[in-house]
Amino acid sequence: MMIRAKAPLRITFAGGGTDVPPFPEREGGCVLNATINSFAWGSLRPREDGEIHIRSVDLDISLSYKNGNQLVLDGQLDLVKAALLKMGAHNSHGFDVFLHSDAPPGSGLGSSSALIVALVGLVKEFKNLPLTDYEIADLAYLIERKELGIQGGLQDQYASTFGGFNFTEFHRDRVIVNPLRVRQDIVNELEHNFLLCFTGTTHQSDQIIADQTDRYVANDARTVEGLCQQKELAVEMKNLLLRGELDNFGELLHVAWESKKKFSPRITNPAIDEMYERARSRGTLGGKVIGAGGGGYMLLYCEFEKRHEVAAELKRMGAVPTEFAFESHGMQQWRVNEARSRF
């Protein structure tokens, strides 16, 4: 018997940064995002000899332990080990874990958080734990942000767990996920007009977020202004999305990018700025770097008949534009019968 799981990656339209503590505790945050058809994948195969084997395709690392007591946080796949330890999976007859993601760490698509959500789903099924979606997302956040101290916000874990288009509110003592019923014709238009473009480099999001947080705590006027604008834009863009006013939605994506750059000077760089301006000159109404900034993927909303021109221009600059589709499901886990040998 094999347990599988997949958790979708996400793109953020507005509000990113307002989910990063201590902003939500002090002022309340909100984020407008959606999941896409790229995933973090995992499988778990029970064993009977007490051994634990972990393999990460993305990092090209394979680890083996004689028993769960040997699991220690030593810098080698600590995300995986922290999840196994937190959920008590190490106290078992052993298992093999296999993990990989459709996007690399540092892509800005929340791939690390999605991987934790998928792993929580695997262990949930393995141990028959009665966890709700809110409990899964909260546990994934606790493992990544609290247990391991990795800088970041709350949106990634909730987006990957719930899936679909969501307007999510972050308060001092609770998170509220508001699923959005976006019409299919609007989804079709978005899928055609949007481009995801890999800028050619990944980023160290924790360093950018740490700088942003320090500036907010120090009451830096520009950072505070940018974060407050993000809240307003998330609400306004949600309403435009539901009404199908997509050109206005695309133009506000540009405003959201200008607002995001106020968080920290590390959000962008000359290469990203040039790429974005060239895209704008070819028919992009608005766009932004996904995630913390500094690299990874850029999201661009193009005029319907000019998306191909934008893609061609980005390719000439060495970037990698790609199409995508939206994913309506959140994390899923299932069981399969497999007779193949263990890895």
C-alpha positions in Angstrom: 0.0 0.0 0.0 1.3 3.4 -1.0 0.0 6.8 0.1 0.3 9.7 -2.3 -0.4 13.4 -1.9 -0.2 16.6 -4.0 -0.5 20.2 -3.0 -0.9 23.1 -5.5 1.4 26.1 -5.7 -0.1 29.6 -5.7 0.2 33.0 -7.3 -0.6 36.2 -5.3 -2.4 39.1 -6.9 -2.4 41.6 -4.0 -2.0 41.7 -0.2 1.2 39.7 0.0 3.3 40.9 2.9 0.3 41.8 5.1 0.3 38.1 6.2 3.8 38.4 7.6 4.0 38.8 11.4 3.8 41.2 13.2 1.6 43.1 10.7 -1.5 40.8 10.9 -1.4 40.8 14.7 -1.2 44.6 14.8 -3.4 45.7 11.9 -4.9 42.6 10.3 -3.9 41.4 6.9 -5.7 40.2 3.8 -4.4 38.4 0.6 -6.0 37.7 -2.8 -4.5 34.7 -4.4 -5.2 31.5 -6.4 -3.7 28.1 -6.9 -2.3 26.9 -10.2 -1.7 23.6 -11.9 1.8 23.1 -10.5 2.2 21.0 -7.5 4.4 19.6 -4.7 4.2 15.8 -4.8 4.8 13.2 -2.2 4.5 9.5 -1.5 4.8 7.4 1.6 5.3 3.7 1.7 5.1 1.9 5.1 7.9 -0.5 6.1 8.0 -3.2 8.7 11.7 -3.0 9.7 11.6 0.3 11.6 13.8 2.1 9.0 13.1 5.6 7.6 14.2 6.5 4.1 13.7 10.0 2.7 14.4 11.1 -0.8 14.1 14.6 -2.2 14.3 14.8 -6.0 14.6 18.6 -6.0 17.6 18.7 -3.7 19.0 15.4 -4.9 19.3 14.1 -1.4 18.6 10.7 0.0 18.7 9.9 3.7 18.3 6.7 5.6 17.9 6.0 9.3 17.7 2.8 11.3 14.9 4.2 13.5 13.0 7.4 14.2 15.2 8.3 17.1 18.0 9.2 14.6 15.9 12.0 13.1 17.7 15.2 14.1 17.5 18.7 12.6 21.0 19.1 11.2 20.4 21.0 8.0 19.7 18.0 5.8 16.0 18.0 4.7 15.0 19.7 8.0 11.6 20.7 6.6 10.8 17.0 6.1 12.2 15.8 9.4 10.5 18.6 11.4 7.1 17.6 9.9 7.7 13.9 10.7 8.8 14.7 14.2 6.0 17.1 14.9 3.3 14.7 13.8 4.9 11.7 15.6 5.4 9.7 12.4 8.9 8.7 13.5 7.3 6.5 16.2 6.2 3.8 13.7 7.3 0.6 12.0 9.2 2.8 9.4 8.4 4.1 6.0 9.9 5.5 2.7 9.1 9.1 1.8 9.6 10.4 -1.7 9.1 14.2 -2.5 9.4 16.5 -5.4 8.0 19.8 -6.7 7.1 21.3 -10.1 8.9 24.5 -9.1 12.3 25.0 -7.4 12.7 26.6 -3.9 13.0 30.3 -4.3 10.6 30.5 -7.2 8.1 32.7 -5.3 5.3 30.2 -5.9 5.2 28.9 -2.3 6.7 25.6 -3.3 8.4 25.0 0.1 5.1 25.5 2.0 3.2 23.4 -0.5 5.7 20.6 0.1 5.1 20.7 3.8 1.3 20.7 3.2 1.7 17.6 1.0 3.8 15.9 3.7 1.3 16.7 6.4 -1.3 15.1 4.1 0.8 12.0 3.8 1.2 11.6 7.5 -2.4 12.5 8.1 -3.4 9.5 5.9 -0.7 7.3 7.3 -1.8 7.8 10.9 -5.5 8.3 10.1 -5.5 11.7 11.8 -8.9 13.6 11.7 -7.5 16.9 10.7 -9.6 19.7 9.1 -8.2 21.9 6.3 -7.7 24.7 8.8 -5.7 22.4 11.1 -3.6 21.1 8.2 -2.7 24.6 7.1 -2.0 25.8 10.7 0.2 22.7 11.4 2.2 23.3 8.2 2.6 27.0 9.2 3.7 26.0 12.7 6.3 23.5 11.4 7.8 25.9 8.8 7.6 29.2 10.6 7.7 28.3 14.3 9.6 25.0 14.6 12.2 25.9 12.0 12.1 29.7 12.3 11.9 30.2 8.5 10.9 33.8 7.7 7.6 34.2 5.9 3.9 34.7 6.2 0.7 32.6 6.5 -0.8 32.7 3.1 1.1 29.9 1.4 0.0 27.1 3.7 -3.6 28.1 3.6 -3.7 28.6 -0.2 -2.1 25.2 -0.9 -4.4 23.4 1.6 -7.7 25.0 0.5 -7.0 25.5 -3.3 -8.9 27.8 -5.7 -9.4 31.5 -5.7 -9.4 32.9 -2.1 -9.6 36.1 -0.3 -8.0 35.2 3.0 -8.0 37.4 6.2 -5.3 37.2 8.8 -6.1 38.4 12.3 -4.4 38.3 15.7 -6.1 35.1 16.7 -7.5 33.5 13.6 -7.4 33.1 9.8 -10.5 33.2 7.7 -10.4 31.7 4.2 -13.1 33.1 1.9 -13.4 31.0 -1.3 -14.4 33.1 -4.3 -16.8 31.8 -6.9 -15.1 33.2 -10.0 -17.2 32.6 -13.2 -15.7 30.2 -15.7 -15.6 32.8 -18.5 -13.5 35.0 -16.2 -11.2 32.1 -15.5 -10.8 31.4 -19.2 -9.9 35.0 -19.9 -7.4 35.1 -17.1 -5.7 31.9 -18.2 -5.2 33.3 -21.7 -4.1 36.8 -20.7 -1.7 35.8 -17.9 1.9 34.8 -18.3 4.2 33.4 -15.7 7.8 34.3 -16.5 10.8 32.8 -14.8 13.3 35.6 -14.4 16.3 33.3 -14.6 17.2 33.4 -10.9 15.7 32.2 -7.6 15.8 34.3 -4.5 16.4 34.0 -0.7 13.0 35.0 0.5 13.9 34.9 4.2 16.5 37.7 3.8 14.0 39.9 1.9 11.2 39.3 4.4 13.5 39.9 7.3 14.5 43.3 5.9 10.8 44.1 5.2 9.8 43.1 8.8 12.6 45.1 10.3 11.5 48.2 8.4 7.9 47.7 9.5 8.8 47.2 13.1 11.0 50.4 12.9 7.9 52.2 11.6 9.6 53.1 8.3 7.0 55.3 6.6 7.5 53.9 3.1 7.2 50.3 4.2 4.1 51.0 6.3 2.5 52.9 3.4 3.2 50.0 1.0 1.7 47.4 3.3 -1.5 49.4 4.0 -1.9 50.0 0.2 -1.7 46.2 -0.3 -4.7 45.7 2.0 -6.7 48.2 0.1 -5.7 46.8 -3.3 -6.5 43.2 -2.2 -10.1 44.3 -1.5 -10.5 46.4 -4.6 -9.0 43.7 -6.9 -11.2 41.0 -5.4 -14.3 43.1 -6.4 -12.9 43.7 -9.9 -12.2 40.0 -10.3 -15.7 38.9 -9.3 -17.3 41.5 -11.6 -15.1 40.5 -14.5 -13.5 43.9 -15.0 -10.2 42.3 -16.0 -8.5 45.2 -17.7 -8.9 47.3 -14.6 -7.8 44.2 -12.6 -4.6 44.0 -14.7 -3.9 47.7 -14.3 -4.2 47.4 -10.5 -1.7 44.6 -10.7 0.8 47.2 -11.8 -0.2 49.5 -8.9 0.2 46.5 -6.5 3.8 46.0 -7.9 4.6 49.7 -7.4 3.2 49.4 -3.8 5.1 46.2 -3.1 8.5 47.8 -4.0 8.0 50.1 -1.1 8.5 47.2 1.3 12.2 46.9 0.8 14.8 48.0 -1.7 15.6 44.2 -2.1 12.2 43.5 -3.7 13.5 44.3 -7.2 16.7 44.9 -9.1 17.8 46.5 -12.5 17.3 43.2 -14.4 13.8 42.7 -13.2 12.9 46.3 -13.7 14.1 46.2 -17.3 12.3 43.0 -18.0 9.1 44.4 -16.6 9.3 47.7 -18.6 10.0 45.8 -21.8 6.9 43.6 -21.1 4.9 46.8 -20.5 6.0 48.3 -23.8 4.8 45.2 -25.6 1.3 45.0 -24.2 1.4 44.1 -20.5 -1.2 46.0 -18.5 0.3 45.1 -15.2 2.4 42.6 -13.4 4.6 41.8 -10.4 7.2 39.5 -9.0 5.5 36.6 -7.2 6.5 36.0 -3.6 9.0 38.0 -1.6 10.7 39.4 -4.7 14.3 39.6 -5.9 13.9 36.9 -8.5 11.8 33.8 -9.1 8.7 34.2 -11.2 7.0 37.3 -12.6 3.2 37.3 -13.2 2.1 39.4 -16.2 -1.4 40.3 -17.3 -1.4 41.0 -21.0 -3.8 42.4 -23.6 -5.5 39.5 -25.3 -4.0 40.0 -28.7 -0.5 40.9 -27.5 0.4 38.1 -25.1 2.5 36.4 -27.8 4.5 39.6 -28.4 5.2 39.9 -24.7 6.3 36.3 -24.5 8.6 36.7 -27.5 10.2 39.8 -26.0 10.9 38.1 -22.7 12.4 35.1 -24.5 14.8 37.5 -26.3 15.9 38.8 -22.9 16.7 35.2 -21.7 13.6 34.8 -19.5 11.3 31.8 -19.7 7.6 32.7 -20.1 5.0 29.9 -19.6 1.3 29.5 -19.7 -0.6 27.9 -16.8 -4.1 27.0 -15.7 -5.8 27.6 -12.4 -6.4 24.7 -10.0 -9.6 24.5 -8.0 -8.6 21.7 -5.6 -6.4 22.1 -2.6 -4.2 19.4 -1.1 -5.3 15.9 -1.9 -4.1 12.5 -0.6 -5.0 9.0 -1.8 -3.9 5.4 -1.6 -2.7 3.1 -4.3 -1.6 -0.5 -4.5 2.0 -0.9 -5.7 4.2 -4.0 -5.8 7.4 -2.4 -7.0 10.6 -2.6 -4.9 11.4 0.2 -2.5 13.7 3.0 -3.5 
